[in-house]
Amino acid sequence: MTLISTIALSTGIVSAQMERANIEERFKWNLADLYSDDKSWERTLTETAEKYQQITSYQGKLGSSAQTLMNCLQFNSEMAKEFTQLYIYANLKSDLDTRDAENQAKTQKMQQMATQLSSLASFIEPEILQIDQATLEGFIQREPGLKVYEFYLRDLLRKKLHLLSDKEERIMAEAGIMAGAPHNIYSIFTNAELPYPEVTLSSGEKVKLTSSGYAKARAVGNRDDRKMVFENFFGALQEYQGTLGTSLAAAVNGHLFNARSRGYSSSLAAALDQNNIPLEVYYKLIENVNNNLPAFHRYLDIKRRMLGVDSLQYYDLYAPTVAGVDLKYTIDEANQVVLTSLAPLGKEYVNTVEHAMNSRWIDVYPTPGKRSGAYSSGSAYDVHPFILLNFNEGFDDVSTLAHELGHTMHSYYSNKHQPFPLADYSIFVAEVASTFNEALLIDHMFKTIKDDDVRLSLLMEYLDGLKGTLFRQTQFAEFELRIHERIESGQPLTGESLSALYGDIFRKYYGSEKNVCAVDDLYAVEWAYIPHFYYNFYVYQYSTSFTASTALAEKVLNKEKGAVENYIQFISSGGSDYPINLLKKAGVDMTTAEPFNKSIEKMNRVMDEIDKILKKKGM
């Protein structure tokens, strides 16, 4: 039973930054929903830390009676719930200004506390596993209060082989504070301290190529500008690839330490076993994508034709493909478009989304020092989810809003319908609700816009999203698998070797040797731009979730009987079952190729429609 719940993440585009004091309050988080002020947070932190010491009073007694076991689990759950809320507050404060040392200190304090509390509670699982299985079954049957912990207890028995002794679990818990260090170093360095270059575009505009500045500038219309942006941004990363490579290697070694300490055959096996995901799901995803690279190369050729270039370069991929079409939305307009697109899910769903928009659940605009990208944090069980955006008024930002609201509604419904021990859903299903919302949004746009140029723009927006979610994330997943395999076989990981490995996979996916899309050797350092490689086999789930959500959205949009009800039940289920089983109940079997095939079929339908419009235009 994890102490800290998952925060689902996604990438996003960030605009020029405004000072936080100049932004309307309605567009900023109201962190008072969590704690009235920092003093209240500090007071609760002290009280929680002191109270949690009582957990040791149960040590050595869990097998004595069902009542004692229940009391211990309930106490631990209550403490975990309060701790998670404390942790969320510290993280949100820190992410609003990563330069603020006081906010960083709050996060570090919570990380230290997490280690301390995990250490105190480390006796629980080994002690439960010492209880005779028949006795434990009797406890579950006789004590109604243990019903909410039944799934946890049975899952614990499933993973018994990989759990350690009380003493060893305490050591693993104490080591936990070191596990997050590589990502923390990476985050602070790339968000606050790396000396990013500044470039002057042909328009005369000066752009600081931070991660967010690069994300915006790579999409400019002038091709020479794009090339300059890519060369300068990746040139800056390459200067520090040794440092960044050491940081990533430390994270991968941490994953291997955990896997070997617990007796797993590999880091992948350890990561997937947490949610009982078959290894075949990971391997099949990579195999299916590699077998369907011709469809991806067809998309790239459409991109080339629409840009009117003889040879597609990697720096062309984020360029606008339809001249004169630059969809812009204020945040209020974006909110309305998203609300309308979600109508197929019913009034309760839409009303809750509208409430989130109007009640300061969302921090909308980029400000100096604010964390880049976007995410939804839904683990504050007794409060509500919080969304971080960096809204830039483009359609991709509207799509990001819909995406993060999908996460938020998943958390909202799970928290509403499940008790705290069962509310936290697994990473494997975390991206289903988000990409499901994106599917409803793009369907709404296709149905309401008839102009060929705008439709072309939106169709390409869909394909660009599919590229980023299905093909690009699987490319990342293949790279992540290979770097773990390299460490596991005793080979070193350096900045240079990471770039060499990433470059080989990179060029294969983009058909560089087949002249589909040219990939400059410098761009092989792109791995250093991707924070998700620190998340221990997270990225593949973007791809599997996309295929699952495509299949579920098709059922809802085709008005299949029970499709909406099944979907709402799915996002209300939290972690009450294994993710593969939850998706099966919703109507999607991830152990088959069907969800993936449906995504490729839809991709080809979209490309067929693009070809028809291009033919009308003589292109």
C-alpha positions as CSV (number, residue, x, y, z in Angstrom):
1,M,0.0,0.0,0.0
2,T,1.8,3.1,-1.2
3,L,2.1,6.1,1.0
4,I,2.3,8.6,-1.8
5,S,-0.3,8.6,-4.6
6,T,0.6,9.0,-8.3
7,I,0.6,12.4,-9.9
8,A,-0.2,11.9,-13.6
9,L,1.9,13.9,-15.9
10,S,1.9,15.1,-19.5
11,T,3.9,17.4,-21.7
12,G,2.5,20.8,-22.7
13,I,3.4,24.0,-24.7
14,V,4.2,27.1,-22.7
15,S,3.8,30.8,-23.7
16,A,5.7,34.0,-23.0
17,Q,5.5,34.5,-19.3
18,M,3.6,37.0,-17.2
19,E,4.3,38.1,-13.7
20,R,2.2,36.1,-11.3
21,A,0.9,39.2,-9.6
22,N,-0.6,40.4,-12.8
23,I,-2.8,37.3,-13.4
24,E,-6.4,37.3,-12.3
25,E,-7.1,35.3,-9.1
26,R,-9.6,33.1,-11.0
27,F,-6.8,31.7,-13.1
28,K,-4.6,30.7,-10.2
29,W,-4.8,27.8,-7.7
30,N,-6.5,28.4,-4.4
31,L,-4.2,26.4,-2.2
32,A,-6.2,27.5,0.8
33,D,-8.5,24.6,-0.2
34,L,-5.7,22.4,1.1
35,Y,-4.3,24.5,4.1
36,S,-5.2,28.1,5.0
37,D,-1.6,29.1,5.0
38,D,2.0,27.9,5.5
39,K,1.6,28.0,9.2
40,S,-1.4,25.7,9.1
41,W,0.6,23.4,6.9
42,E,3.6,23.4,9.2
43,R,1.3,22.7,12.2
44,T,-0.4,19.8,10.5
45,L,2.9,18.4,9.4
46,T,4.2,18.4,13.0
47,E,1.0,16.8,14.3
48,T,1.0,14.1,11.6
49,A,4.7,13.2,12.2
50,E,4.1,12.9,15.9
51,K,0.9,11.0,15.6
52,Y,2.4,8.5,13.1
53,Q,4.8,7.3,15.8
54,Q,1.9,5.4,17.2
55,I,2.1,3.0,14.3
56,T,4.8,1.1,16.1
57,S,2.4,0.1,18.8
58,Y,1.0,-2.5,16.4
59,Q,4.4,-4.1,15.7
60,G,4.5,-7.8,16.5
61,K,0.7,-8.0,17.0
62,L,-0.9,-8.0,13.5
63,G,-1.5,-11.8,13.5
64,S,-3.1,-11.7,17.0
65,S,-6.6,-10.8,15.8
66,A,-8.6,-9.5,12.9
67,Q,-9.5,-6.4,14.9
68,T,-5.8,-5.5,15.5
69,L,-5.0,-6.0,11.8
70,M,-7.9,-3.8,10.8
71,N,-7.0,-1.1,13.3
72,C,-3.4,-1.0,12.1
73,L,-4.4,-0.7,8.4
74,Q,-7.0,1.9,9.1
75,F,-4.6,4.0,11.2
76,N,-2.0,3.7,8.4
77,S,-4.5,4.7,5.8
78,E,-5.6,7.8,7.7
79,M,-2.0,8.9,8.2
80,A,-1.2,8.2,4.5
81,K,-4.2,10.4,3.5
82,E,-3.1,13.3,5.6
83,F,0.5,12.9,4.6
84,T,-0.4,12.9,0.9
85,Q,-2.3,16.1,1.3
86,L,0.7,17.7,3.0
87,Y,2.9,16.4,0.2
88,I,0.6,17.8,-2.5
89,Y,0.6,21.3,-0.9
90,A,4.4,21.3,-0.8
91,N,4.7,20.1,-4.4
92,L,2.2,22.6,-5.8
93,K,3.9,25.5,-4.0
94,S,7.3,24.4,-5.3
95,D,6.0,24.0,-8.9
96,L,4.7,27.6,-8.9
97,D,8.2,28.9,-8.6
98,T,11.0,26.3,-8.8
99,R,13.5,29.1,-8.0
100,D,12.1,29.6,-4.5
101,A,14.4,28.0,-2.0
102,E,11.8,28.0,0.8
103,N,9.4,26.0,-1.4
104,Q,12.1,23.6,-2.4
105,A,12.8,23.1,1.3
106,K,9.1,22.2,1.9
107,T,9.4,19.5,-0.8
108,Q,12.7,18.2,0.6
109,K,11.1,18.1,4.1
110,M,8.2,16.0,2.7
111,Q,10.7,13.6,1.0
112,Q,12.5,13.1,4.3
113,M,9.3,12.6,6.1
114,A,8.2,10.0,3.5
115,T,11.3,8.1,4.2
116,Q,10.8,8.3,8.0
117,L,7.2,7.2,7.8
118,S,7.9,4.4,5.4
119,S,10.6,3.2,7.7
120,L,8.2,3.2,10.7
121,A,5.6,1.3,8.8
122,S,8.0,-1.1,7.1
123,F,7.1,-3.9,9.5
124,I,3.5,-4.1,8.3
125,E,3.8,-6.1,5.1
126,P,6.5,-8.6,6.3
127,E,4.4,-9.2,9.4
128,I,1.1,-9.7,7.4
129,L,3.0,-12.3,5.3
130,Q,4.0,-14.2,8.4
131,I,0.3,-14.8,9.2
132,D,-0.9,-18.2,8.1
133,Q,-2.9,-17.8,4.9
134,A,-5.9,-19.7,6.3
135,T,-5.8,-17.4,9.3
136,L,-5.7,-14.3,7.1
137,E,-8.6,-15.6,5.1
138,G,-10.5,-16.1,8.3
139,F,-9.7,-12.5,9.4
140,I,-11.1,-11.2,6.1
141,Q,-14.3,-13.2,6.3
142,R,-15.0,-12.3,10.0
143,E,-14.1,-8.6,10.1
144,P,-16.2,-6.4,7.8
145,G,-13.8,-3.5,8.3
146,L,-11.1,-5.6,6.4
147,K,-13.3,-5.8,3.3
148,V,-11.8,-2.5,2.0
149,Y,-8.3,-3.9,2.4
150,E,-9.1,-7.3,0.8
151,F,-7.7,-6.5,-2.7
152,Y,-4.5,-5.1,-1.1
153,L,-4.1,-8.1,1.1
154,R,-4.6,-10.6,-1.7
155,D,-2.2,-8.6,-3.9
156,L,0.3,-8.7,-1.1
157,L,0.1,-12.4,-1.1
158,R,0.6,-12.4,-4.9
159,K,3.8,-10.5,-4.5
160,K,5.0,-12.4,-1.5
161,L,8.1,-13.8,-3.3
162,H,9.5,-10.3,-3.8
163,L,8.8,-8.8,-0.3
164,L,11.7,-8.8,2.2
165,S,12.1,-9.3,5.9
166,D,11.1,-6.6,8.4
167,K,14.7,-5.5,8.8
168,E,15.4,-5.5,5.0
169,E,12.2,-3.6,4.3
170,R,13.3,-1.0,6.8
171,I,16.6,-0.6,4.9
172,M,14.7,-0.3,1.6
173,A,12.5,2.4,3.1
174,E,15.5,4.3,4.4
175,A,17.1,4.1,1.0
176,G,14.0,5.6,-0.5
177,I,15.2,9.2,0.0
178,M,18.0,8.6,-2.4
179,A,15.8,7.1,-5.1
180,G,14.4,10.5,-6.1
181,A,17.7,12.4,-6.1
182,P,18.5,11.9,-9.8
183,H,15.2,13.3,-10.9
184,N,15.3,16.2,-8.4
185,I,18.8,17.1,-9.6
186,Y,17.6,16.9,-13.2
187,S,14.5,19.0,-12.6
188,I,16.3,21.8,-10.7
189,F,19.2,21.9,-13.2
190,T,17.0,21.9,-16.4
191,N,14.2,24.2,-15.0
192,A,16.3,26.7,-13.0
193,E,20.0,26.6,-13.6
194,L,21.0,25.3,-17.1
195,P,22.3,28.3,-19.1
196,Y,19.9,28.1,-22.1
197,P,20.8,30.1,-25.1
198,E,18.9,33.1,-26.5
199,V,18.2,33.4,-30.2
200,T,16.8,36.2,-32.4
201,L,14.2,35.0,-34.9
202,S,13.9,36.5,-38.4
203,S,11.0,38.5,-37.1
204,G,13.4,40.2,-34.7
205,E,11.8,38.5,-31.7
206,K,14.3,37.3,-29.1
207,V,13.6,33.9,-27.5
208,K,15.2,32.3,-24.5
209,L,15.4,28.6,-25.4
210,T,14.4,27.1,-22.1
211,S,12.4,23.9,-22.3
212,S,9.2,25.9,-22.6
213,G,10.8,28.5,-25.0
214,Y,12.0,25.7,-27.2
215,A,8.6,24.1,-27.2
216,K,7.1,27.3,-28.5
217,A,9.8,28.4,-30.9
218,R,10.2,25.0,-32.6
219,A,6.7,25.6,-34.2
220,V,7.6,28.9,-35.9
221,G,6.8,29.1,-39.6
222,N,10.2,30.2,-40.9
223,R,12.3,27.1,-41.7
224,D,15.7,28.7,-41.1
225,D,14.4,29.9,-37.7
226,R,13.3,26.3,-36.8
227,K,16.7,24.9,-37.8
228,M,18.5,27.6,-35.7
229,V,16.2,26.9,-32.7
230,F,16.9,23.1,-32.9
231,E,20.6,23.6,-33.3
232,N,20.9,26.0,-30.4
233,F,18.6,24.1,-28.0
234,F,20.1,20.7,-28.6
235,G,23.6,22.2,-28.7
236,A,23.0,23.5,-25.2
237,L,21.9,20.1,-24.0
238,Q,24.9,18.4,-25.7
239,E,27.3,20.7,-23.8
240,Y,25.9,19.1,-20.6
241,Q,25.2,15.6,-21.9
242,G,27.9,14.2,-19.6
243,T,26.2,15.6,-16.5
244,L,22.7,14.8,-17.7
245,G,23.8,11.3,-18.7
246,T,25.3,10.7,-15.2
247,S,22.0,11.8,-13.7
248,L,19.9,9.4,-15.8
249,A,22.3,6.5,-15.3
250,A,21.9,7.0,-11.5
251,A,18.1,6.8,-11.9
252,V,18.4,3.6,-13.9
253,N,20.8,2.1,-11.4
254,G,18.3,2.9,-8.7
255,H,15.6,1.0,-10.6
256,L,18.0,-2.0,-10.9
257,F,18.9,-1.9,-7.2
258,N,15.2,-2.1,-6.4
259,A,14.6,-5.0,-8.8
260,R,17.6,-7.1,-7.8
261,S,17.0,-6.5,-4.1
262,R,13.5,-7.8,-4.5
263,G,14.5,-10.8,-6.6
264,Y,13.1,-9.7,-10.0
265,S,14.6,-10.9,-13.2
266,S,14.7,-7.3,-14.6
267,S,13.8,-3.7,-13.9
268,L,11.0,-4.0,-16.3
269,A,9.6,-7.1,-14.5
270,A,9.8,-5.2,-11.2
271,A,8.0,-2.1,-12.6
272,L,5.2,-4.1,-14.3
273,D,4.6,-6.5,-11.5
274,Q,3.4,-3.6,-9.2
275,N,0.1,-3.6,-11.1
276,N,0.2,-7.2,-12.4
277,I,0.8,-6.2,-16.0
278,P,2.1,-9.0,-18.2
279,L,5.5,-8.4,-19.7
280,E,4.0,-9.3,-23.1
281,V,2.0,-6.1,-23.1
282,Y,5.2,-4.1,-23.1
283,Y,7.0,-6.2,-25.7
284,K,3.9,-6.4,-28.0
285,L,3.5,-2.7,-28.0
286,I,7.1,-2.2,-29.3
287,E,6.6,-5.0,-31.8
288,N,3.2,-3.7,-33.0
289,V,4.6,-0.2,-33.5
290,N,7.7,-1.4,-35.3
291,N,5.5,-3.5,-37.6
292,N,3.4,-0.4,-38.4
293,L,6.1,2.1,-39.0
294,P,5.0,2.3,-42.7
295,A,1.8,4.0,-41.4
296,F,3.9,6.4,-39.4
297,H,6.1,7.1,-42.5
298,R,2.9,7.8,-44.5
299,Y,2.0,10.5,-42.0
300,L,5.5,11.9,-42.3
301,D,5.2,12.0,-46.1
302,I,1.9,13.8,-45.7
303,K,3.6,16.3,-43.5
304,R,6.4,16.8,-46.1
305,R,3.8,17.4,-48.9
306,M,1.8,19.8,-46.9
307,L,4.9,21.8,-46.0
308,G,6.0,21.8,-49.6
309,V,9.5,20.6,-49.0
310,D,11.5,18.1,-51.0
311,S,13.1,16.5,-48.0
312,L,11.5,16.4,-44.6
313,Q,13.8,17.4,-41.7
314,Y,13.2,16.6,-38.0
315,Y,13.0,20.3,-37.3
316,D,10.0,20.5,-39.6
317,L,7.8,18.3,-37.6
318,Y,6.3,21.0,-35.3
319,A,5.8,23.5,-38.1
320,P,2.2,24.7,-39.0
321,T,1.2,22.7,-42.0
322,V,-1.7,24.8,-43.3
323,A,-0.8,28.4,-44.2
324,G,-3.0,31.1,-42.6
325,V,-4.6,28.7,-40.1
326,D,-3.6,29.5,-36.6
327,L,-6.4,28.7,-34.3
328,K,-6.3,30.9,-31.2
329,Y,-8.5,30.6,-28.1
330,T,-8.7,32.6,-24.9
331,I,-8.9,30.4,-21.8
332,D,-12.7,31.2,-21.5
333,E,-13.2,30.1,-25.2
334,A,-11.1,27.0,-24.6
335,N,-13.2,26.1,-21.5
336,Q,-16.4,26.4,-23.6
337,V,-15.1,24.3,-26.4
338,V,-14.0,21.6,-24.0
339,L,-17.3,21.6,-22.1
340,T,-19.3,21.2,-25.4
341,S,-17.1,18.4,-26.6
342,L,-17.6,16.4,-23.3
343,A,-21.4,16.5,-23.6
344,P,-21.6,12.8,-24.7
345,L,-20.6,11.8,-21.1
346,G,-23.7,13.4,-19.6
347,K,-24.7,16.3,-17.4
348,E,-23.1,15.3,-14.1
349,Y,-19.7,14.9,-15.8
350,V,-19.9,18.2,-17.7
351,N,-21.2,20.1,-14.6
352,T,-18.3,18.9,-12.5
353,V,-15.8,20.0,-15.2
354,E,-17.4,23.4,-15.3
355,H,-17.2,23.6,-11.5
356,A,-13.4,22.8,-11.8
357,M,-13.0,25.6,-14.3
358,N,-14.7,28.1,-12.1
359,S,-13.4,27.2,-8.7
360,R,-9.7,27.7,-9.1
361,W,-8.7,24.0,-9.5
362,I,-6.6,25.1,-12.5
363,D,-3.4,27.3,-12.5
364,V,-3.6,28.5,-16.1
365,Y,-0.7,30.7,-17.2
366,P,3.1,30.4,-17.3
367,T,5.0,32.6,-14.9
368,P,8.7,33.0,-14.2
369,G,10.1,29.9,-12.5
370,K,6.8,27.9,-12.8
371,R,7.3,24.3,-13.7
372,S,7.0,23.7,-17.4
373,G,4.4,21.4,-19.0
374,A,1.1,20.3,-17.5
375,Y,-0.2,17.8,-15.0
376,S,-3.2,16.9,-12.9
377,S,-2.7,16.1,-9.2
378,G,-5.7,14.2,-7.9
379,S,-4.3,12.7,-4.7
380,A,-5.7,15.1,-2.2
381,Y,-8.6,12.8,-1.4
382,D,-10.7,15.0,0.9
383,V,-10.2,18.2,-1.2
384,H,-10.2,18.1,-5.1
385,P,-7.7,17.6,-7.9
386,F,-5.4,20.5,-9.0
387,I,-4.4,21.1,-12.7
388,L,-1.2,22.9,-13.7
389,L,-1.2,24.4,-17.2
390,N,1.0,26.7,-19.1
391,F,-1.7,28.0,-21.5
392,N,-0.6,29.6,-24.7
393,E,-3.9,30.1,-26.6
394,G,-3.2,27.5,-29.3
395,F,-5.4,24.6,-30.1
396,D,-2.8,22.3,-28.6
397,D,-3.3,24.1,-25.4
398,V,-7.1,23.5,-25.6
399,S,-6.2,19.8,-26.2
400,T,-3.9,19.8,-23.1
401,L,-6.8,21.3,-21.1
402,A,-9.1,18.5,-22.1
403,H,-6.3,16.0,-21.4
404,E,-5.7,17.2,-17.9
405,L,-9.4,17.4,-17.2
406,G,-9.6,13.8,-18.1
407,H,-7.1,13.0,-15.3
408,T,-8.9,15.3,-12.9
409,M,-12.3,13.6,-13.6
410,H,-10.7,10.2,-13.2
411,S,-9.4,11.2,-9.8
412,Y,-12.7,13.0,-8.8
413,Y,-14.9,10.1,-9.6
414,S,-12.5,7.5,-8.0
415,N,-12.2,9.6,-4.9
416,K,-16.0,10.1,-4.8
417,H,-16.9,6.4,-5.2
418,Q,-14.0,4.5,-3.6
419,P,-12.7,4.6,0.0
420,F,-9.2,6.0,0.3
421,P,-7.3,2.7,0.2
422,L,-8.9,1.9,-3.2
423,A,-9.1,5.4,-4.7
424,D,-5.6,5.7,-6.2
425,Y,-5.6,4.2,-9.7
426,S,-2.5,2.7,-11.3
427,I,-0.3,4.5,-13.8
428,F,-1.3,2.0,-16.5
429,V,-4.9,3.4,-16.6
430,A,-3.9,6.9,-15.7
431,E,-3.6,8.1,-19.3
432,V,-6.9,6.5,-20.6
433,A,-9.2,9.1,-19.3
434,S,-7.0,12.0,-20.5
435,T,-6.6,10.7,-24.0
436,F,-10.3,9.7,-24.0
437,N,-11.2,13.4,-23.5
438,E,-8.9,14.4,-26.3
439,A,-10.7,11.9,-28.6
440,L,-14.0,13.6,-27.8
441,L,-12.6,17.0,-28.3
442,I,-11.2,16.2,-31.8
443,D,-14.5,14.5,-32.8
444,H,-16.4,17.6,-31.8
445,M,-14.0,19.8,-33.8
446,F,-14.4,17.6,-36.9
447,K,-18.2,17.7,-36.7
448,T,-18.4,21.5,-36.3
449,I,-15.8,22.8,-38.7
450,K,-16.4,22.5,-42.4
451,D,-13.7,24.7,-43.9
452,D,-11.2,22.5,-45.7
453,D,-8.1,24.4,-44.5
454,V,-9.2,24.3,-40.9
455,R,-10.2,20.7,-41.2
456,L,-6.8,19.9,-42.6
457,S,-5.2,21.7,-39.7
458,L,-7.3,19.8,-37.2
459,L,-6.8,16.4,-39.0
460,M,-3.0,17.1,-38.8
461,E,-3.4,18.1,-35.2
462,Y,-4.9,14.7,-34.5
463,L,-2.1,12.9,-36.4
464,D,0.5,15.0,-34.6
465,G,-1.1,14.0,-31.3
466,L,-1.1,10.3,-32.4
467,K,2.5,10.7,-33.4
468,G,3.4,12.1,-30.0
469,T,1.3,9.7,-28.0
470,L,1.5,6.3,-29.8
471,F,4.7,6.4,-31.9
472,R,6.9,8.8,-30.0
473,Q,6.1,7.4,-26.6
474,T,6.8,3.9,-27.9
475,Q,10.1,5.1,-29.3
476,F,10.8,6.4,-25.8
477,A,9.6,3.0,-24.3
478,E,12.0,1.1,-26.5
479,F,14.9,3.4,-25.5
480,E,14.0,3.0,-21.9
481,L,14.0,-0.7,-22.2
482,R,17.4,-0.7,-23.9
483,I,19.1,1.5,-21.4
484,H,17.9,-0.7,-18.5
485,E,19.0,-3.8,-20.4
486,R,22.4,-2.2,-20.9
487,I,22.9,-1.5,-17.2
488,E,21.6,-5.0,-16.3
489,S,24.2,-6.5,-18.6
490,G,27.0,-4.6,-16.8
491,Q,27.6,-2.0,-19.5
492,P,28.1,1.7,-18.5
493,L,25.7,4.5,-19.4
494,T,27.3,7.8,-20.3
495,G,26.0,10.9,-22.1
496,E,27.7,9.7,-25.3
497,S,26.4,6.1,-25.1
498,L,22.9,7.3,-24.4
499,S,23.0,9.6,-27.4
500,A,24.3,6.8,-29.6
501,L,21.6,4.4,-28.5
502,Y,18.9,7.0,-28.7
503,G,20.1,8.0,-32.2
504,D,19.8,4.5,-33.6
505,I,16.2,4.1,-32.4
506,F,15.4,7.6,-33.3
507,R,16.5,7.2,-37.0
508,K,14.7,3.8,-37.3
509,Y,11.4,5.3,-36.2
510,Y,11.6,8.3,-38.5
511,G,12.9,6.3,-41.5
512,S,16.1,8.4,-41.7
513,E,17.9,5.8,-43.8
514,K,14.8,5.5,-46.1
515,N,14.8,9.2,-46.7
516,V,11.5,9.6,-44.9
517,C,12.7,12.2,-42.4
518,A,16.3,13.3,-41.9
519,V,17.5,13.2,-38.3
520,D,20.7,15.2,-37.6
521,D,23.2,13.5,-35.3
522,L,23.0,16.5,-32.9
523,Y,19.3,15.7,-32.2
524,A,20.3,12.3,-30.7
525,V,20.7,14.2,-27.4
526,E,16.9,14.6,-27.3
527,W,16.8,12.0,-24.5
528,A,18.1,14.7,-22.2
529,Y,15.0,16.8,-22.8
530,I,12.6,14.0,-21.7
531,P,12.0,14.0,-17.9
532,H,9.8,10.9,-18.1
533,F,12.9,8.6,-18.4
534,Y,13.2,9.1,-14.6
535,Y,9.8,7.7,-13.9
536,N,10.6,3.9,-14.1
537,F,8.8,2.6,-17.2
538,Y,6.1,5.2,-17.3
539,V,6.1,6.3,-20.9
540,Y,4.8,3.1,-22.5
541,Q,1.5,3.6,-20.7
542,Y,0.8,6.7,-22.8
543,S,0.8,4.4,-25.8
544,T,-1.3,1.6,-24.3
545,S,-3.7,4.1,-22.8
546,F,-4.1,5.8,-26.1
547,T,-5.1,2.6,-27.8
548,A,-7.5,1.8,-24.9
549,S,-9.1,5.2,-25.0
550,T,-9.5,5.1,-28.7
551,A,-11.4,1.9,-28.5
552,L,-13.6,3.3,-25.6
553,A,-14.2,6.6,-27.3
554,E,-15.3,4.8,-30.4
555,K,-17.9,2.9,-28.4
556,V,-19.3,6.1,-26.8
557,L,-19.3,8.2,-30.0
558,N,-21.0,5.3,-31.8
559,K,-23.6,5.3,-29.0
560,E,-23.1,1.7,-28.2
561,K,-25.5,0.5,-25.5
562,G,-24.0,0.9,-22.0
563,A,-20.8,2.5,-23.3
564,V,-21.1,5.7,-21.3
565,E,-22.2,3.9,-18.2
566,N,-19.2,1.4,-18.6
567,Y,-16.8,4.3,-19.0
568,I,-18.1,6.2,-15.9
569,Q,-17.9,3.0,-14.0
570,F,-14.3,2.6,-15.2
571,I,-13.2,6.1,-14.0
572,S,-15.1,5.5,-10.7
573,S,-13.2,2.2,-10.0
574,G,-9.9,3.7,-8.8
575,G,-7.6,0.8,-7.9
576,S,-10.2,-1.6,-6.8
577,D,-8.9,-4.2,-9.3
578,Y,-5.9,-4.8,-11.6
579,P,-5.9,-2.3,-14.5
580,I,-6.1,-5.1,-17.1
581,N,-9.3,-6.3,-15.5
582,L,-10.8,-2.8,-15.1
583,L,-10.3,-2.2,-18.8
584,K,-11.8,-5.6,-19.7
585,K,-14.9,-4.6,-17.7
586,A,-15.1,-1.4,-19.6
587,G,-15.0,-3.3,-22.9
588,V,-11.3,-3.3,-23.9
589,D,-8.9,-6.3,-23.7
590,M,-5.3,-5.1,-23.6
591,T,-3.9,-8.6,-23.9
592,T,-5.0,-8.6,-27.5
593,A,-4.0,-6.5,-30.5
594,E,-7.5,-5.2,-31.1
595,P,-7.1,-1.8,-29.3
596,F,-3.9,-1.2,-31.2
597,N,-5.4,-2.2,-34.5
598,K,-8.3,0.1,-34.0
599,S,-5.9,3.0,-33.5
600,I,-4.1,2.3,-36.7
601,E,-7.4,1.9,-38.5
602,K,-8.5,5.3,-37.3
603,M,-5.1,6.8,-38.2
604,N,-5.5,5.5,-41.8
605,R,-9.0,6.8,-42.0
606,V,-7.8,10.3,-41.0
607,M,-4.9,10.1,-43.6
608,D,-7.4,9.0,-46.3
609,E,-9.5,12.1,-45.5
610,I,-6.4,14.3,-45.7
611,D,-5.5,12.8,-49.0
612,K,-9.0,13.6,-50.4
613,I,-8.7,17.2,-49.4
614,L,-5.2,17.5,-50.7
615,K,-6.3,16.0,-54.0
616,K,-9.1,18.7,-54.2
617,K,-6.3,21.3,-53.8
618,G,-4.1,19.7,-56.4
619,M,-1.4,18.8,-53.9
